[in-house]
Every structure is written in structure tokens, then in C-alpha cells.
Amino acid sequence: MTRRTAFNNLYGMNTKLTLRMDEELIQTAKTEANRRGKSVSQMVGEFFDALTSRRRDKPEIPPITASLVGILKGHRVSESDYRKHLREKHS
């Protein structure tokens, strides 16, 4: 349980939210909530809380590093390739 969920449960600060979903998904959610001993509302709240906490925990990547993410996708680069590159660069 997160701090926000614990705070809301302790102080009863809950606001109603209506979600429209497929009937089968609703039944699946109710079954899963029952299995976990929680309400569907608790599970939805914990889901959104986890999304925001993951975003907070994720460190900022500097723009130059972010621009390089995925640049070698589809290319195979071995350690020997890298060592060869370093030898050529520094010789």
C-alpha cells in the first residue's frame, strides 16, 4: 500500500469516479479484486498511484543521452568491435 492510499484510507478522502468498461473486463476486475481481498476501487487507485510513483522514481536522462537511446537498434556490436574502435581512436 502506498502512502497516498494509506492516507486516503485513514482519513476517508475518497471521491467517486465512474468508469465505463466492457462487461467482461468488469467481471475480470471484480474477480481479481476478490482474489486479492480488495475492492476494484482500491486496485484502480493503486494502479494510478503506481504509474505516478514510477515516473517520480525514474531518473531524468540528459538530452544528449536521450538522443542516443536506440541508435544501435538492429546492429550487433561485440566487445571486440568496441576494443578495435578504441585502439583506432587512441592510436
C-alpha positions as a Markdown table, in Angstrom:
| # | Residue | x | y | z |
|---|---|---|---|---|
| 1 | Met | 0.0 | 0.0 | 0.0 |
| 2 | Thr | 1.4 | 3.4 | -0.9 |
| 3 | Arg | 1.5 | 6.5 | 1.3 |
| 4 | Arg | -1.3 | 8.1 | -0.7 |
| 5 | Thr | -3.6 | 5.1 | -0.5 |
| 6 | Ala | -2.9 | 4.7 | 3.3 |
| 7 | Phe | -3.6 | 8.4 | 3.8 |
| 8 | Asn | -6.9 | 8.2 | 1.9 |
| 9 | Asn | -8.0 | 5.0 | 3.7 |
| 10 | Leu | -7.1 | 6.5 | 7.1 |
| 11 | Tyr | -8.8 | 9.9 | 6.6 |
| 12 | Gly | -11.6 | 8.8 | 4.2 |
| 13 | Met | -10.8 | 11.2 | 1.5 |
| 14 | Asn | -12.4 | 9.4 | -1.4 |
| 15 | Thr | -14.2 | 10.9 | -4.4 |
| 16 | Lys | -16.5 | 8.9 | -6.7 |
| 17 | Leu | -15.2 | 8.1 | -10.2 |
| 18 | Thr | -17.3 | 6.4 | -12.8 |
| 19 | Leu | -15.5 | 4.2 | -15.4 |
| 20 | Arg | -17.1 | 2.8 | -18.5 |
| 21 | Met | -15.6 | -0.6 | -19.5 |
| 22 | Asp | -16.5 | -3.8 | -21.3 |
| 23 | Glu | -18.7 | -6.0 | -19.1 |
| 24 | Glu | -16.2 | -8.9 | -19.4 |
| 25 | Leu | -13.4 | -6.6 | -18.2 |
| 26 | Ile | -15.5 | -5.5 | -15.3 |
| 27 | Gln | -16.1 | -9.1 | -14.3 |
| 28 | Thr | -12.4 | -9.9 | -14.6 |
| 29 | Ala | -11.6 | -6.9 | -12.4 |
| 30 | Lys | -14.2 | -7.9 | -9.7 |
| 31 | Thr | -12.9 | -11.5 | -9.7 |
| 32 | Glu | -9.3 | -10.3 | -9.4 |
| 33 | Ala | -10.2 | -7.8 | -6.6 |
| 34 | Asn | -12.0 | -10.5 | -4.7 |
| 35 | Arg | -9.0 | -12.9 | -5.1 |
| 36 | Arg | -6.7 | -10.1 | -3.7 |
| 37 | Gly | -9.1 | -9.2 | -0.9 |
| 38 | Lys | -9.5 | -5.6 | -2.2 |
| 39 | Ser | -12.2 | -3.6 | -3.9 |
| 40 | Val | -12.0 | -2.7 | -7.6 |
| 41 | Ser | -11.7 | 1.0 | -6.5 |
| 42 | Gln | -8.6 | 0.1 | -4.4 |
| 43 | Met | -7.0 | -1.7 | -7.3 |
| 44 | Val | -7.7 | 1.2 | -9.7 |
| 45 | Gly | -6.3 | 3.7 | -7.2 |
| 46 | Glu | -3.2 | 1.6 | -6.6 |
| 47 | Phe | -2.7 | 1.3 | -10.3 |
| 48 | Phe | -2.7 | 5.0 | -10.9 |
| 49 | Asp | -0.6 | 5.6 | -7.8 |
| 50 | Ala | 2.0 | 3.1 | -9.1 |
| 51 | Leu | 2.1 | 4.9 | -12.5 |
| 52 | Thr | 2.9 | 8.3 | -10.9 |
| 53 | Ser | 5.4 | 6.8 | -8.4 |
| 54 | Arg | 7.3 | 5.0 | -11.3 |
| 55 | Arg | 7.5 | 8.3 | -13.1 |
| 56 | Arg | 8.9 | 10.0 | -10.0 |
| 57 | Asp | 11.4 | 7.2 | -9.4 |
| 58 | Lys | 12.7 | 7.3 | -12.9 |
| 59 | Pro | 15.9 | 9.5 | -13.1 |
| 60 | Glu | 16.0 | 12.2 | -15.7 |
| 61 | Ile | 18.1 | 11.3 | -18.7 |
| 62 | Pro | 20.2 | 14.2 | -20.1 |
| 63 | Pro | 19.0 | 15.3 | -23.6 |
| 64 | Ile | 22.3 | 14.2 | -25.3 |
| 65 | Thr | 21.9 | 10.7 | -23.8 |
| 66 | Ala | 18.2 | 10.6 | -24.6 |
| 67 | Ser | 19.0 | 11.4 | -28.3 |
| 68 | Leu | 21.3 | 8.3 | -28.4 |
| 69 | Val | 18.7 | 5.8 | -27.0 |
| 70 | Gly | 18.0 | 3.1 | -29.6 |
| 71 | Ile | 20.6 | 4.4 | -32.1 |
| 72 | Leu | 22.2 | 0.9 | -32.4 |
| 73 | Lys | 18.9 | -1.0 | -32.5 |
| 74 | Gly | 19.3 | -3.8 | -35.1 |
| 75 | His | 23.1 | -3.6 | -35.1 |
| 76 | Arg | 25.3 | -6.2 | -33.4 |
| 77 | Val | 28.3 | -4.7 | -31.7 |
| 78 | Ser | 30.6 | -7.0 | -29.9 |
| 79 | Glu | 33.2 | -6.2 | -27.2 |
| 80 | Ser | 36.0 | -6.9 | -29.8 |
| 81 | Asp | 34.4 | -4.3 | -32.1 |
| 82 | Tyr | 34.4 | -1.8 | -29.3 |
| 83 | Arg | 38.0 | -2.6 | -28.4 |
| 84 | Lys | 39.0 | -2.2 | -32.1 |
| 85 | His | 37.3 | 1.2 | -32.2 |
| 86 | Leu | 39.1 | 2.3 | -29.1 |
| 87 | Arg | 42.5 | 1.2 | -30.4 |
| 88 | Glu | 41.9 | 3.1 | -33.7 |
| 89 | Lys | 40.6 | 6.1 | -31.9 |
| 90 | His | 43.6 | 6.4 | -29.5 |
| 91 | Ser | 46.4 | 5.3 | -31.7 |
